[in-house]
Amino acid sequence: MEQPDDPEQREKWLRLPFIGIGISQQVKPLVDGSVLTAAVIKSLTMEFTLTLLVRAIETQAQLPERSVVEALSYPDLEKITAQQ
């Protein structure tokens, strides 16, 4: 993520209370209860990893060197920005 060029915008983001990361079931109640201002939601990687492993075994293909797992902002960045 890029740093805001505008010093005022940077200060607004830095004043946000704690921002967390975790799975949906953990962080959504904390955001909704105002313990966290926002959170990055990551999926558990076990299912993804097992799917890759099974596919590699079935096709005799080598596992990719790197894989990307989707991450989401909760609430959406537009909503967080609007609160600023």
N, CA, C and O atoms as a printed pandas DataFrame, in Angstrom:
     atom_number atom_name residue_name chain_id  residue_number  x_coord  y_coord  z_coord
0              1         N          MET        A               1    0.846   -1.173    0.000
1              2        CA          MET        A               1    0.000    0.000    0.000
2              3         C          MET        A               1    0.893    1.238    0.000
3              4         O          MET        A               1    1.882    1.304    0.731
4              5         N          GLU        A               2    0.540    2.194   -0.809
5              6        CA          GLU        A               2    1.323    3.418   -0.904
6              7         C          GLU        A               2    1.017    4.356    0.257
7              8         O          GLU        A               2   -0.084    4.348    0.807
8              9         N          GLN        A               3    1.991    5.148    0.612
9             10        CA          GLN        A               3    1.811    6.165    1.630
10            11         C          GLN        A               3    1.065    7.342    1.018
11            12         O          GLN        A               3    1.351    7.713   -0.120
12            13         N          PRO        A               4    0.120    7.942    1.733
13            14        CA          PRO        A               4   -0.561    9.132    1.198
14            15         C          PRO        A               4    0.433   10.269    0.995
15            16         O          PRO        A               4    1.276   10.524    1.855
16            17         N          ASP        A               5    0.331   10.959   -0.157
17            18        CA          ASP        A               5    1.212   12.095   -0.434
18            19         C          ASP        A               5    0.822   13.314    0.399
19            20         O          ASP        A               5    1.680   14.103    0.796
20            21         N          ASP        A               6   -0.441   13.457    0.651
21            22        CA          ASP        A               6   -0.951   14.605    1.393
22            23         C          ASP        A               6   -0.686   14.410    2.886
23            24         O          ASP        A               6   -1.170   13.440    3.470
24            25         N          PRO        A               7    0.074   15.312    3.514
25            26        CA          PRO        A               7    0.377   15.172    4.941
26            27         C          PRO        A               7   -0.872   15.104    5.826
27            28         O          PRO        A               7   -0.876   14.401    6.836
28            29         N          GLU        A               8   -1.932   15.830    5.452
29            30        CA          GLU        A               8   -3.167   15.780    6.239
30            31         C          GLU        A               8   -3.799   14.398    6.172
31            32         O          GLU        A               8   -4.252   13.869    7.187
32            33         N          GLN        A               9   -3.831   13.811    4.974
33            34        CA          GLN        A               9   -4.382   12.467    4.819
34            35         C          GLN        A               9   -3.558   11.454    5.614
35            36         O          GLN        A               9   -4.107   10.555    6.251
36            37         N          ARG        A              10   -2.247   11.610    5.569
37            38        CA          ARG        A              10   -1.373   10.700    6.319
38            39         C          ARG        A              10   -1.681   10.778    7.810
39            40         O          ARG        A              10   -1.772    9.748    8.477
40            41         N          GLU        A              11   -1.839   11.969    8.330
41            42        CA          GLU        A              11   -2.149   12.145    9.750
42            43         C          GLU        A              11   -3.501   11.541   10.106
43            44         O          GLU        A              11   -3.649   10.947   11.174
44            45         N          LYS        A              12   -4.487   11.686    9.225
45            46        CA          LYS        A              12   -5.806   11.090    9.478
46            47         C          LYS        A              12   -5.698    9.578    9.603
47            48         O          LYS        A              12   -6.292    8.982   10.502
48            49         N          TRP        A              13   -4.938    8.951    8.697
49            50        CA          TRP        A              13   -4.784    7.496    8.746
50            51         C          TRP        A              13   -4.016    7.072    9.989
51            52         O          TRP        A              13   -4.331    6.050   10.597
52            53         N          LEU        A              14   -3.013    7.850   10.367
53            54        CA          LEU        A              14   -2.223    7.496   11.546
54            55         C          LEU        A              14   -3.016    7.655   12.844
55            56         O          LEU        A              14   -2.675    7.033   13.850
56            57         N          ARG        A              15   -4.066    8.476   12.836
57            58        CA          ARG        A              15   -4.892    8.661   14.035
58            59         C          ARG        A              15   -5.918    7.550   14.226
59            60         O          ARG        A              15   -6.578    7.488   15.263
60            61         N          LEU        A              16   -6.055    6.675   13.235
61            62        CA          LEU        A              16   -7.020    5.584   13.386
62            63         C          LEU        A              16   -6.634    4.705   14.577
63            64         O          LEU        A              16   -5.459    4.389   14.761
64            65         N          PRO        A              17   -7.610    4.315   15.375
65            66        CA          PRO        A              17   -7.314    3.334   16.426
66            67         C          PRO        A              17   -6.859    2.022   15.796
67            68         O          PRO        A              17   -6.806    1.904   14.571
68            69         N          PHE        A              18   -6.546    1.080   16.592
69            70        CA          PHE        A              18   -5.949   -0.180   16.185
70            71         C          PHE        A              18   -6.624   -0.824   14.976
71            72         O          PHE        A              18   -7.850   -0.870   14.880
72            73         N          ILE        A              19   -5.802   -1.313   14.068
73            74        CA          ILE        A              19   -6.266   -2.054   12.902
74            75         C          ILE        A              19   -5.701   -3.464   13.037
75            76         O          ILE        A              19   -4.516   -3.630   13.326
76            77         N          GLY        A              20   -6.545   -4.490   12.829
77            78        CA          GLY        A              20   -6.128   -5.866   13.041
78            79         C          GLY        A              20   -6.137   -6.700   11.778
79            80         O          GLY        A              20   -6.476   -6.223   10.695
80            81         N          ILE        A              21   -5.757   -7.952   11.942
81            82        CA          ILE        A              21   -5.768   -8.918   10.847
82            83         C          ILE        A              21   -6.204  -10.260   11.408
83            84         O          ILE        A              21   -5.836  -10.619   12.527
84            85         N          GLY        A              22   -6.978  -10.997   10.640
85            86        CA          GLY        A              22   -7.412  -12.312   11.082
86            87         C          GLY        A              22   -8.473  -12.874   10.169
87            88         O          GLY        A              22   -8.725  -12.349    9.084
88            89         N          ILE        A              23   -9.095  -13.950   10.621
89            90        CA          ILE        A              23  -10.168  -14.540    9.832
90            91         C          ILE        A              23  -11.473  -13.833   10.168
91            92         O          ILE        A              23  -11.611  -13.217   11.224
92            93         N          SER        A              24  -12.412  -13.934    9.262
93            94        CA          SER        A              24  -13.671  -13.199    9.359
94            95         C          SER        A              24  -14.366  -13.368   10.707
95            96         O          SER        A              24  -14.789  -12.385   11.315
96            97         N          GLN        A              25  -14.485  -14.602   11.172
97            98        CA          GLN        A              25  -15.206  -14.854   12.420
98            99         C          GLN        A              25  -14.537  -14.196   13.620
99           100         O          GLN        A              25  -15.202  -13.906   14.615
100          101         N          GLN        A              26  -13.246  -13.960   13.540
101          102        CA          GLN        A              26  -12.530  -13.331   14.651
102          103         C          GLN        A              26  -12.613  -11.809   14.617
103          104         O          GLN        A              26  -12.860  -11.175   15.643
104          105         N          VAL        A              27  -12.409  -11.228   13.448
105          106        CA          VAL        A              27  -12.252   -9.779   13.400
106          107         C          VAL        A              27  -13.538   -8.996   13.172
107          108         O          VAL        A              27  -13.651   -7.864   13.643
108          109         N          LYS        A              28  -14.512   -9.565   12.463
109          110        CA          LYS        A              28  -15.752   -8.814   12.226
110          111         C          LYS        A              28  -16.440   -8.408   13.533
111          112         O          LYS        A              28  -16.848   -7.253   13.650
112          113         N          PRO        A              29  -16.591   -9.302   14.524
113          114        CA          PRO        A              29  -17.217   -8.869   15.779
114          115         C          PRO        A              29  -16.416   -7.764   16.491
115          116         O          PRO        A              29  -17.001   -6.904   17.148
116          117         N          LEU        A              30  -15.101   -7.788   16.362
117          118        CA          LEU        A              30  -14.276   -6.758   16.995
118          119         C          LEU        A              30  -14.446   -5.406   16.307
119          120         O          LEU        A              30  -14.478   -4.366   16.966
120          121         N          VAL        A              31  -14.554   -5.425   14.973
121          122        CA          VAL        A              31  -14.796   -4.174   14.241
122          123         C          VAL        A              31  -16.205   -3.675   14.530
123          124         O          VAL        A              31  -16.408   -2.492   14.804
124          125         N          ASP        A              32  -17.177   -4.580   14.468
125          126        CA          ASP        A              32  -18.571   -4.195   14.720
126          127         C          ASP        A              32  -18.769   -3.688   16.144
127          128         O          ASP        A              32  -19.633   -2.845   16.384
128          129         N          GLY        A              33  -17.979   -4.191   17.087
129          130        CA          GLY        A              33  -18.063   -3.749   18.483
130          131         C          GLY        A              33  -17.139   -2.580   18.792
131          132         O          GLY        A              33  -16.994   -2.202   19.954
132          133         N          SER        A              34  -16.511   -2.002   17.770
133          134        CA          SER        A              34  -15.634   -0.826   17.890
134          135         C          SER        A              34  -14.372   -1.075   18.702
135          136         O          SER        A              34  -13.752   -0.128   19.186
136          137         N          VAL        A              35  -13.982   -2.342   18.858
137          138        CA          VAL        A              35  -12.693   -2.639   19.484
138          139         C          VAL        A              35  -11.583   -2.343   18.484
139          140         O          VAL        A              35  -10.532   -1.814   18.843
140          141         N          LEU        A              36  -11.833   -2.695   17.212
141          142        CA          LEU        A              36  -10.934   -2.371   16.112
142          143         C          LEU        A              36  -11.634   -1.384   15.194
143          144         O          LEU        A              36  -12.858   -1.408   15.069
144          145         N          THR        A              37  -10.872   -0.529   14.559
145          146        CA          THR        A              37  -11.447    0.386   13.573
146          147         C          THR        A              37  -11.669   -0.332   12.250
147          148         O          THR        A              37  -12.677   -0.119   11.576
148          149         N          ALA        A              38  -10.725   -1.178   11.890
149          150        CA          ALA        A              38  -10.790   -1.910   10.634
150          151         C          ALA        A              38   -9.909   -3.141   10.761
151          152         O          ALA        A              38   -9.128   -3.267   11.704
152          153         N          ALA        A              39  -10.041   -4.048    9.800
153          154        CA          ALA        A              39   -9.225   -5.253    9.820
154          155         C          ALA        A              39   -9.000   -5.763    8.411
155          156         O          ALA        A              39   -9.798   -5.516    7.507
156          157         N          VAL        A              40   -7.910   -6.471    8.242
157          158        CA          VAL        A              40   -7.644   -7.183    7.008
158          159         C          VAL        A              40   -8.091   -8.611    7.257
159          160         O          VAL        A              40   -7.645   -9.260    8.203
160          161         N          ILE        A              41   -8.980   -9.096    6.393
161          162        CA          ILE        A              41   -9.505  -10.447    6.555
162          163         C          ILE        A              41   -8.743  -11.373    5.615
163          164         O          ILE        A              41   -8.718  -11.172    4.401
164          165         N          LYS        A              42   -8.131  -12.380    6.200
165          166        CA          LYS        A              42   -7.402  -13.402    5.448
166          167         C          LYS        A              42   -8.103  -14.726    5.656
167          168         O          LYS        A              42   -8.634  -14.998    6.733
168          169         N          SER        A              43   -8.105  -15.537    4.636
169          170        CA          SER        A              43   -8.698  -16.854    4.777
170          171         C          SER        A              43   -7.689  -17.788    5.444
171          172         O          SER        A              43   -6.484  -17.533    5.431
172          173         N          LEU        A              44   -8.192  -18.854    6.016
173          174        CA          LEU        A              44   -7.298  -19.889    6.511
174          175         C          LEU        A              44   -6.640  -20.535    5.313
175          176         O          LEU        A              44   -7.292  -20.748    4.291
176          177         N          THR        A              45   -5.385  -20.846    5.416
177          178        CA          THR        A              45   -4.668  -21.360    4.254
178          179         C          THR        A              45   -4.629  -22.876    4.183
179          180         O          THR        A              45   -4.145  -23.420    3.190
180          181         N          MET        A              46   -5.123  -23.586    5.204
181          182        CA          MET        A              46   -5.039  -25.047    5.191
182          183         C          MET        A              46   -5.789  -25.647    4.001
183          184         O          MET        A              46   -5.241  -26.497    3.300
184          185         N          GLU        A              47   -7.032  -25.221    3.761
185          186        CA          GLU        A              47   -7.808  -25.771    2.646
186          187         C          GLU        A              47   -7.122  -25.467    1.317
187          188         O          GLU        A              47   -7.033  -26.335    0.449
188          189         N          PHE        A              48   -6.649  -24.260    1.162
189          190        CA          PHE        A              48   -5.957  -23.850   -0.059
190          191         C          PHE        A              48   -4.705  -24.703   -0.273
191          192         O          PHE        A              48   -4.442  -25.168   -1.382
192          193         N          THR        A              49   -3.946  -24.900    0.789
193          194        CA          THR        A              49   -2.711  -25.674    0.716
194          195         C          THR        A              49   -2.987  -27.128    0.365
195          196         O          THR        A              49   -2.293  -27.710   -0.468
196          197         N          LEU        A              50   -3.994  -27.713    0.993
197          198        CA          LEU        A              50   -4.336  -29.106    0.685
198          199         C          LEU        A              50   -4.809  -29.262   -0.757
199          200         O          LEU        A              50   -4.490  -30.254   -1.411
200          201         N          THR        A              51   -5.563  -28.293   -1.251
201          202        CA          THR        A              51   -6.012  -28.332   -2.648
202          203         C          THR        A              51   -4.816  -28.318   -3.591
203          204         O          THR        A              51   -4.773  -29.084   -4.554
204          205         N          LEU        A              52   -3.842  -27.446   -3.314
205          206        CA          LEU        A              52   -2.631  -27.400   -4.141
206          207         C          LEU        A              52   -1.882  -28.723   -4.083
207          208         O          LEU        A              52   -1.420  -29.220   -5.111
208          209         N          LEU        A              53   -1.758  -29.292   -2.902
209          210        CA          LEU        A              53   -1.019  -30.534   -2.726
210          211         C          LEU        A              53   -1.697  -31.689   -3.468
211          212         O          LEU        A              53   -1.034  -32.454   -4.168
212          213         N          VAL        A              54   -3.013  -31.812   -3.314
213          214        CA          VAL        A              54   -3.758  -32.876   -3.998
214          215         C          VAL        A              54   -3.625  -32.724   -5.506
215          216         O          VAL        A              54   -3.391  -33.709   -6.207
216          217         N          ARG        A              55   -3.770  -31.515   -6.010
217          218        CA          ARG        A              55   -3.640  -31.275   -7.453
218          219         C          ARG        A              55   -2.250  -31.672   -7.945
219          220         O          ARG        A              55   -2.111  -32.275   -9.009
220          221         N          ALA        A              56   -1.224  -31.332   -7.167
221          222        CA          ALA        A              56    0.147  -31.668   -7.557
222          223         C          ALA        A              56    0.355  -33.180   -7.562
223          224         O          ALA        A              56    1.020  -33.708   -8.453
224          225         N          ILE        A              57   -0.203  -33.877   -6.586
225          226        CA          ILE        A              57   -0.063  -35.339   -6.533
226          227         C          ILE        A              57   -0.808  -35.977   -7.699
227          228         O          ILE        A              57   -0.281  -36.874   -8.358
228          229         N          GLU        A              58   -2.017  -35.523   -7.955
229          230        CA          GLU        A              58   -2.830  -36.109   -9.030
230          231         C          GLU        A              58   -2.231  -35.878  -10.414
231          232         O          GLU        A              58   -2.300  -36.756  -11.274
232          233         N          THR        A              59   -1.657  -34.729  -10.629
233          234        CA          THR        A              59   -1.130  -34.396  -11.956
234          235         C          THR        A              59    0.380  -34.603  -12.071
235          236         O          THR        A              59    0.960  -34.427  -13.142
236          237         N          GLN        A              60    1.010  -34.978  -10.958
237          238        CA          GLN        A              60    2.463  -35.150  -10.914
238          239         C          GLN        A              60    3.203  -33.855  -11.271
239          240         O          GLN        A              60    4.343  -33.884  -11.736
240          241         N          ALA        A              61    2.541  -32.735  -11.046
241          242        CA          ALA        A              61    3.149  -31.430  -11.325
242          243         C          ALA        A              61    3.820  -30.912  -10.059
243          244         O          ALA        A              61    3.430  -31.256   -8.943
244          245         N          GLN        A              62    4.817  -30.093  -10.253
245          246        CA          GLN        A              62    5.495  -29.489   -9.116
246          247         C          GLN        A              62    4.640  -28.360   -8.555
247          248         O          GLN        A              62    4.000  -27.624   -9.306
248          249         N          LEU        A              63    4.632  -28.227   -7.240
249          250        CA          LEU        A              63    3.895  -27.138   -6.602
250          251         C          LEU        A              63    4.489  -25.799   -7.013
251          252         O          LEU        A              63    5.698  -25.692   -7.218
252          253         N          PRO        A              64    3.649  -24.781   -7.134
253          254        CA          PRO        A              64    4.198  -23.455   -7.459
254          255         C          PRO        A              64    5.114  -22.970   -6.341
255          256         O          PRO        A              64    4.919  -23.293   -5.169
256          257         N          GLU        A              65    6.093  -22.205   -6.723
257          258        CA          GLU        A              65    7.028  -21.672   -5.743
258          259         C          GLU        A              65    6.341  -20.703   -4.791
259          260         O          GLU        A              65    6.727  -20.580   -3.628
260          261         N          ARG        A              66    5.322  -20.020   -5.292
261          262        CA          ARG        A              66    4.626  -19.017   -4.505
262          263         C          ARG        A              66    3.157  -19.009   -4.899
263          264         O          ARG        A              66    2.823  -19.191   -6.070
264          265         N          SER        A              67    2.285  -18.799   -3.931
265          266        CA          SER        A              67    0.850  -18.681   -4.185
266          267         C          SER        A              67    0.325  -17.474   -3.430
267          268         O          SER        A              67    0.874  -17.082   -2.401
268          269         N          VAL        A              68   -0.739  -16.892   -3.949
269          270        CA          VAL        A              68   -1.312  -15.701   -3.339
270          271         C          VAL        A              68   -2.688  -16.048   -2.782
271          272         O          VAL        A              68   -3.504  -16.682   -3.452
272          273         N          VAL        A              69   -2.930  -15.625   -1.553
273          274        CA          VAL        A              69   -4.225  -15.821   -0.918
274          275         C          VAL        A              69   -4.883  -14.456   -0.810
275          276         O          VAL        A              69   -4.250  -13.486   -0.392
276          277         N          GLU        A              70   -6.150  -14.383   -1.186
277          278        CA          GLU        A              70   -6.867  -13.112   -1.207
278          279         C          GLU        A              70   -7.012  -12.529    0.203
279          280         O          GLU        A              70   -7.213  -13.259    1.174
280          281         N          ALA        A              71   -6.910  -11.232    0.289
281          282        CA          ALA        A              71   -7.146  -10.506    1.537
282          283         C          ALA        A              71   -8.169   -9.410    1.258
283          284         O          ALA        A              71   -8.164   -8.809    0.184
284          285         N          LEU        A              72   -9.038   -9.154    2.221
285          286        CA          LEU        A              72  -10.080   -8.145    2.074
286          287         C          LEU        A              72  -10.011   -7.160    3.231
287          288         O          LEU        A              72   -9.569   -7.505    4.327
288          289         N          SER        A              73  -10.442   -5.956    2.985
289          290        CA          SER        A              73  -10.541   -4.963    4.042
290          291         C          SER        A              73  -11.951   -5.005    4.619
291          292         O          SER        A              73  -12.928   -5.098    3.876
292          293         N          TYR        A              74  -12.055   -4.937    5.938
293          294        CA          TYR        A              74  -13.373   -4.840    6.586
294          295         C          TYR        A              74  -13.332   -3.703    7.573
295          296         O          TYR        A              74  -12.510   -3.742    8.489
296          297         N          PRO        A              75  -14.153   -2.709    7.448
297          298        CA          PRO        A              75  -15.054   -2.454    6.323
298          299         C          PRO        A              75  -14.260   -2.072    5.076
299          300         O          PRO        A              75  -13.036   -1.945    5.127
300          301         N          ASP        A              76  -14.961   -1.892    3.960
301          302        CA          ASP        A              76  -14.304   -1.511    2.709
302          303         C          ASP        A              76  -13.506   -0.230    2.903
303          304         O          ASP        A              76  -13.862    0.622    3.717
304          305         N          LEU        A              77  -12.421   -0.107    2.144
305          306        CA          LEU        A              77  -11.578    1.087    2.257
306          307         C          LEU        A              77  -12.355    2.371    1.999
307          308         O          LEU        A              77  -12.070    3.400    2.612
308          309         N          GLU        A              78  -13.334    2.320    1.098
309          310        CA          GLU        A              78  -14.129    3.512    0.816
310          311         C          GLU        A              78  -14.878    3.970    2.065
311          312         O          GLU        A              78  -14.987    5.169    2.320
312          313         N          LYS        A              79  -15.392    3.020    2.840
313          314        CA          LYS        A              79  -16.123    3.376    4.052
314          315         C          LYS        A              79  -15.172    3.943    5.112
315          316         O          LYS        A              79  -15.508    4.903    5.806
316          317         N          ILE        A              80  -13.998    3.348    5.230
317          318        CA          ILE        A              80  -13.003    3.854    6.184
318          319         C          ILE        A              80  -12.587    5.263    5.805
319          320         O          ILE        A              80  -12.487    6.139    6.664
320          321         N          THR        A              81  -12.343    5.484    4.509
321          322        CA          THR        A              81  -11.929    6.795    4.019
322          323         C          THR        A              81  -13.015    7.828    4.264
323          324         O          THR        A              81  -12.717    8.967    4.623
324          325         N          ALA        A              82  -14.280    7.442    4.073
325          326        CA          ALA        A              82  -15.394    8.363    4.282
326          327         C          ALA        A              82  -15.500    8.793    5.740
327          328         O          ALA        A              82  -15.998    9.884    6.018
328          329         N          GLN        A              83  -15.052    7.980    6.661
329          330        CA          GLN        A              83  -15.106    8.294    8.085
330          331         C          GLN        A              83  -14.039    9.300    8.482
331          332         O          GLN        A              83  -14.096    9.883    9.564
332          333         N          GLN        A              84  -13.068    9.501    7.602
333          334        CA          GLN        A              84  -11.967   10.410    7.921
334          335         C          GLN        A              84  -12.375   11.842    7.809
335          336         O          GLN        A              84  -11.562   12.736    8.045
